[in-house]
Amino acid sequence: MSTTPVIPSKPAPGAGHSWRDSRPASVILWTMHTIVLILSVLLIVYISYDTFTRRDFLTNRNYMNFQFWVCMMFILSFFVELFFTDHKWRYVAHRFLFLLISIPYLNIITHYNIPFSPEAMYFVRFIPLARGALALSIVFGYFSKNAITSLFMSYIVIMLMIVYFCSLIFFKFEQAVNPQVDTYWTSLWWAAMNMSTVGCYINPVTDTGRVLAVVLPISGMIIFPLFTVYLTDYVKRHGRPDVK
């Protein structure tokens, strides 16, 4: 058997080049990512404020316009990234969910007067927040060059967002009818304890609260095993210098 090393053939012109590698493309993409990140944070702040002050967001014209243009920016970001990627069908397959949850469903429903219950409308309002949470998780994942650490940080952000969003929803529907939910911090405690699968003394009395009481532990059981994967990888990399 020959031991002569195999020298890789020279790639065809442009074969290893990606539009993402060019400086203009990088500037455009990072600008879009920054805008999406800022809008995601503002959307979270806006919804939090309306929830705490008990404002009717459907009658708040400023909020409806703001969410519409945030969704438009999310959609624009999807197609800008699609334009610059070299593997368009792969990008669509991996990020199609991003496009679906960027559609301004709330504005479409109100514009065409589609009958929805107030509870359903409140849940529809959170659909763009899912896009924002994914944007936050991706940005935080960029902070590490290690794939396992990057994935771990992304899932940490997703976990925190799930707890926060569920606490807002739980507070919205339970605070007026459940004497155990006296403040938002009680709702946040309830959401965190259920996400950890430990549970707490607060019992939901609404159908929405009961659904969340099922969703949170399931989410916790999916996300928490990733901590074991991360710790195992960390021990391998730092406990044995020869392992990288």
Sequence and secondary structure as in RCSB ss.txt:
>XXXX:A:sequence
MSTTPVIPSKPAPGAGHSWRDSRPASVILWTMHTIVLILSVLLIVYISYDTFTRRDFLTNRNYMNFQFWVCMMFI
LSFFVELFFTDHKWRYVAHRFLFLLISIPYLNIITHYNIPFSPEAMYFVRFIPLARGALALSIVFGYFSKNAITS
LFMSYIVIMLMIVYFCSLIFFKFEQAVNPQVDTYWTSLWWAAMNMSTVGCYINPVTDTGRVLAVVLPISGMIIFP
LFTVYLTDYVKRHGRPDVK
>XXXX:A:secstr
            TTTT  GGGSHHHHHHHHHHHHHHHHHHHHHHHHHHHHHHHT  GGG HHHHHHHHHHHHHHH
HHHHHHHHH S HHHHHHHHHHHHHTTS HHHHHHHTT    HHHHHHHHTHHHHHHHHHHHHHHHTT SSHHHH
HHHHHHHHHHHHHHHHHHHHHHHHTTT TT  SHHHHHHHHHHHHTT   S    SHHHHHHHHHHHHHHHHHTH
HHHHHHHHHHHHHH TT  
